[in-house]
Amino acid sequence: NYDRSYYTGYLGIVNGASHHYFVNLRCMQLVDTKAIIYVGGGVTAKSDALLEYQETRAKMQTMHRLL
């Protein structure tokens, strides 16, 4: 129950007949002197929970290193 803002939405480029859309599973919101990092994964019935967790942590570390 929180405002997801742009997180888990989709964004894309539309150029005439060419369309490219992406699911936004990584983003960072800068508010004053704070950075809020949002990360997520695509869990399916065939997902391995430990691997999904490790991948999500790796995504978070990528964003953290940008700071």
Secondary structure, DSSP 8 states (H G I E B T S, - for coil): ----TTTT-EEEEEETTEEEEEE--EEEEEETTEEEEEE-----TT--HHHHHHHHHHHHHHHHHH-
